[in-house]
Amino acid sequence: MSGMNFLEKLLDGVEVEWKPLGEVVLPTSNIKWRNADRIYRYIDLTSVSIETKRIAETTEITANNAPSRAQKLVEENDVVFATTRPAQQRYCLINNEYSGEVASTGYCILRAKKDEVLPKWILYCIASNDFKIYVEENQSGSAYPAISDTKVKDFIIPIPCPDNPKKSFEIQAEIVRILDAFTELTAELTAELVAELADRKKQYNYYRDRLLSFKEGEVEWKPLAEVALDFGRGKSKHRPRNDPKLYGGNTPFIQTGDIRNASHVITTYAQTYSDFGLAQSKLWPKGTLCITIAANIAETTILGFDSCFPDSIIGFVANPEKTTSSYVEYLLSSFKTKLQSQSTGSAQDNINMGTFEAMRLPFPPLPEQARIVSILDKFDALTNSISEGLPREIALRQKQYEYYRDLLLSFPPPLTPLNKEETQTSPLTRGE
């Protein structure tokens, strides 16, 4: 049965009235801090998770340290919607745990008139695509967009069978029940996908570490410098990194963040060095293994192009008669946790070049290295296939959910002077 057929059957010819949110919600109050004598949990603008639509984290405040925006008292079943950067769709239903706590003035509090509308009816209405479009059309400001509480409450929502509250609540409750089930199913599928990825990575790490575990005396253990044609930090002549003369040419320039977001081989870059910048640095050849030693310790990737990089990155060019960049990368990924435990620094973690120079790593004969790399490449491809597909799969599930949610909320449009006569006789007829 299609969404519209289901909706028609559910409505069974009853009228639908469109009302502004402001007409179906109650006024709310602000806290009087001078009378407050307890600790409150503060729901600030980042407390509500964009992804889960739940309160993820709060801070504890009292009258002595409350931020100026900590003003709005919330109750169980209130719907809160962030009016600052509203396109982020940061909203949730307040549960019993946070009843009586304080929210930022950056939220519009929607407290349902429970004799007219279900709280979750409001929640799903503001989750709809129609509301997203309404917000985009009515927000103001470019650098710091916002929408007023008044504008939020001007948004009109459908109230089925307004003259028969019992019937109205039956219809609302049935649609809410279905949407709750869709929400739960979407969350379960997402959790399953994330868990599958975690299991796949755990399996991969287990087999990688087993393949790279050698018995004492079985292979030679050598420092990296002994199996390299070139091994050292990315060079610069200590010019300020914000010197504009360094950038804008045709030479790729990668940074630690690029390595963190790269796969086994890095093939894209966002920054380039000018000829002046190249003269201050060093051009590392395609195939160089890059290893971060600051901010994100022991992240690795292999250059898919000639590139420069800063001294917060180590370059390793393999001696082909002794090893390959791929084999060394897999070795370092196996030792990554140990390397990260040796980092120092408080504001930004870092590790000394000397740590890598002192490391001794196992190097079996080249054919055995090649065999190990071949196996791990296959494992890596399997892991990446799900990790790259995971966001797409989650987005697909979310899109399916949103489609059916909006379909279930696709009531006859509000009557206007132009279409009132023709829609009166058939309340389910949509305007042409």
N, C-alpha and C positions, 0 to 999 in steps of 0.2 A: 504494500500500500504506500503510495507516495505521501510526502509530508502534507501537501495541500488536501488530498483526499482524507487523510487522518484528521486534519484540522477541521474540515467541513463536517465530518461525522461527529467530532467532539463538540463543536459549537451547535450543531443541530438547529441552525437557523436563528440562533439568539443574536441580539444586538451587540455590537462592540463600540464602546465609547473611548475616545482618545482624550487623555487628560495630561496636563503638565505634571511633572514629578512634584512640583511644589504643592499641588492640590491633594496629593495622596501621602504626604509625609508630615510628620509632626515637627514643631520647633524644638531645637536643642538648646542646651545651656553651656556656658563657659564656667570653668572652675574659679572659685574665689580664693586665691592663694593666701590671702590674709587669714582665712579661716581653716586652711589646710593644716592638718597635724599628723600626716602619715607619709610614707614613701609611695610614690606612684610610678607605674611603668609608662614610659613616654613612647608613643608611636610617632616617630618622625617620618620624614618623607622617604627615607630609604628602608624603613622597617618592613613595608609590605613588598613581598617578592613579586616581581613582574611575571616570572615564570609560573609560580605555584598559586598566586593570588591568595597567599596566606601571610600572616605576620611571621617574619623569620627571626627578628631580633629587636629587642627594645633596650632602652637604658633606664636606670632608676633615677628619679629626681625627687626633690623636696621643694618646699617653698623657698629655700635658701639658694638653690642652684638651678631652678627651673629656667629653661630658655624662654625668651619673650614670646615665641610662637607656641609654646606648650599651653594651650588654652581650652581646647574643646573636650568636654567629657563625653565618653562613649558608653553605650549600653549594649548588652547582648542583642544580636540580630540587627544592629545598625549596619548599614552599608557605607563604607568610607571610600571616597574617590579622590585621588590626588589631583588638584586643580593646577598645580605647577608642573610644567612639562606634561600636560594631560595626554598627549599622543602616546606616551609610554604605557597607558592603560594600567596604572597602578591602583588596584582596587581590591577590596575583600569584604567578607562578612565577618563582623565581630562575634567571636564565640564567647562562651561563658568565662574562659580564662582571662579575657581582657575587659570584661564588663566592669565599669566604674573607673577605668584608667583614662589617661589624658592623651589626646591626639593633637598634632600640629594644626595650626590655622591653615596650613596648606592642603587640608582635606575638606571636602564637602561631606557633611554627615547627613545621610538619608535614613531617617527613622520612620518606618512604615506605619501608616494608620492601619492597625491590624484588623479593623472592621471593613476595610476596603481592599487591601492588597497584601499579599504575602511578602515578607522581606526578600526571599529568594527570587520572587517575581521581579522586584526592582533590580536585584543583582544581575539576573540574566538579561534584563532589558538594557542595562548600561554596558553589558558585555557584547551587545549586538553590533553588527557592522553599521547599522543606521546611526547608532550613537557615536561610533568612531568618526563617521563622516560629519556628523553634527559638531563634534568637538573641533575637528580640523577647520570647519567653516566659521566657528565662533571664538576660537582662541585668539589672543592678541599678543604682540611682541615677537620678535624674531630670535634675538639672542637668548631670551628667557621667557618662552611662551607660557601663557597661563589662560585660564578661563575662570570667570567669576562663579561663585555659588549660585547667584541669581540666574545666570545663563544655564548652568547645569539643571536647575529646577524648572527652567522653561521647556526642557526637552519633553515631548509628549510621548506617552506610553499607552498601549492598548489595555483597556479594562473590559474583559468579556462580561456580558450580562450584568451591567451595573445596577439594575433595578432588583436583582435577585442575588443578594450576597452569598447565599448558600451555593447556588449554581455557579456563581463566579469563582468561588474558592475551589469548587470541585474541578473546574476547568484549569485554573491556575495550578492547582496541586498536581494534576495529572501531567501537565507539561513540565513542571518543575521536576517531578519524579523521573521522567524520561531524560531530561537534561542532566540530572544528577547521575543517572546511570551512564550516560555518554561521558560525563566528566571523569567518573571513576574508571571507566574502561580505558579512556585515553591515558590517564595517569598510570594504570597498571601496565599498559603496553609500553609506555615510555620507560617505566622502571625495569621491565623485562629486557628491553633493548640495551639499557645502560648496564644492567647486570651481565648480559651476554658479552658485552664489550670488555667488562672487567675480568670475566672468566677467561676470555680469549687472550687478553694481555698477560694474565697470570700464567696460563699454559705456555705462552710464548717465552716469558721470562724463565720459566722452569727449564724448558728444553734448551734454551740458549745457554743458561748457566751450566747445564750438564755437558753440553757439547764443548764448552770452553774450560771444563775442569780436567786437569791432567794429573796423573800420579807423579810423585816425586821422582826425578830422574828420567821421566818419559820424554820430556821435551826440554829445549833450551829456554831459559828465562833471560831476556835481554832488555836493556833500557831502550826507549823509543829512539833516542839519537843514533843508536847503533844500527837501526833498520831504516833509517831515513836518508833521503838525499838532501832534505832541508827541513829544519825543525826549529821554530822560534815564534816569538810574538810578532803580530802585525806591527809594522814600523811606522813611526811618524817622527817629525823633527820638533816635537813639543810645541806645535802651534796651537792656539786655542781652537777647539773643535767647532766653535760657532763662527769661525772666520769664513765669511761668504766666498772668499776667493778659492777655497778648497773644493767647492761643489759646482755642479751644473754642467759637467762635461759629458764625455762618452764612456768613461771607465766605471764599471760597476763598483759600488762601495757597500758592503754588507755590515750589519751591526748585530749585537747579541740578540736583539728582539727578532731579527730575521731568521736567525738560527733556531731559536725556540719554536718558531711557527713553521719551520721547514720540515720536509720529510727526509728520507735517506739521502736524496740529492737535492740541493737547492737550485731552482731553475728560474726564480723571479727575484727582482730586487726593486727597491723603491728609491734609493739614493744613488747618485753618481759623483765621481770625482772629476774635477777639471784637470787639464795638463799641469797646472800649478799644484793641485792636490796630489797628483801622481808623483810629481818630483819630490814631494815631502814624505812620500810613503813607499810602499813596495807592492808590486803587482805579483800576486800569487797565481800559479797556473791552474787551469781546469783540472779537476781530480784531486786537489788539495783537500785534506781532511781538516775541517775547522772545529776548534774546541773552545768553548767559552770558559773564562776564568774569573768572571765578575758577574754579579747580579743573578744570573742563572747558571749555576756551576755545572760543568761537564756536560752541557748540551752539545750535540755534534751534528754536523751535516757535511756533505762532500760537495765541493764547488762544481756546478755545471757550466761554469764559464770562468775566464780569467777575472780576478777581482782583487781590490784592496780591502783591508779591514783594519780596525784600530788595535791597539796593543792590549785590549781586554779580550782578545781572541788569539789563540795559538794556531799556527799553521803547521801541518804535518804533510810533507811530500814523501810518499813511500819509495823506497828503493825496490824496484820491481824484481830484483834478484833475491829479495829477502822477505817481502810481504806486500800487502795491498792496503789501500786506504779503507776498503770495505771491511777487511778482517780486523784492522785496528779499531775501527769504529764499533764493531760488535764487541770487541774486548773491553773498550772503555764503557760501553753501555752496561756491561756486566759488573764493572767496578764503580758505577756511577754513585751508588749509595755511599760506598766507602769514601769516595772522593769528596762528596758533599759534606760528609761528617768532619772533614779536615778544613773546611772553609773558616775564615775569620772575618771579623768586621761586624759592626752593629747596624749602621745605616744601610750598608750594601755589602752582601757577602762577597768574598773574593778568595782566591786560592793562588798561591805562589807558583810561578813557573818552575821553581825548584822541586815542587811536589811531583810534577810530571817528569822532570829530568831524572828524579831518583827512582821512579817506578820501574819495576822489572816485571815484564809480561811474558806469557808463554808463546813461543813461536815454533810450532811444528813445521815439518817440511812443507814447501809450497803446495804440492798436490793435496795434502790434508787440509791446509788453510782454505784452498779453493772448494773442497768438499763441504767444509763447515759453512762457508759463506753461501754456497748454493742452497743448503738446507735452510739456513736462517733467512735468506732472501724470500723463500717460499712462505715461511712462517710470517715474515714481515708483511708480505703481500696479502695474506689472509687476514691479518690483524687490521691492516689499513683499509681493506675492502669494507669491513664493518664500521670502522671508526669514521671513514669518510662518508659512508652511507647513512650513518646514524642520524646526523642532523636532518638529512633529507627525509628519512623515514619518520622522524618525529614531526617534522613540518607537515608531511602528508597526513599523518593522523590528526594533527591539529586542524588542518584545512578541512578534512572530512567532518570533524566535530563542529566546526564553525558553520559549515554549510547546512547541516541538519538543525543546528541551533537556530540559525536565522530563518530556516524554512518553518520551524515550529512556531516562530514568533511573527510569521508573515500574515498578520491580520488584515482585514479590509482597511484601506486607507481612511484617514479622517475625512469626514464630510466637509465639503466646501460649498459656497453658494453655487458653483458651477456644476458640481456633480451630485448635490444633495438629492434632487428629485429622482434621478435615475438610479441611485443606490438605495433609496428608501425601501423600494419594493423587494430588493434582494441584497440583504446586508453582507452577503459573501462575495458580491460582484466587485472585482477590483477595477479601479479607474483605468480607462484606456489611455 
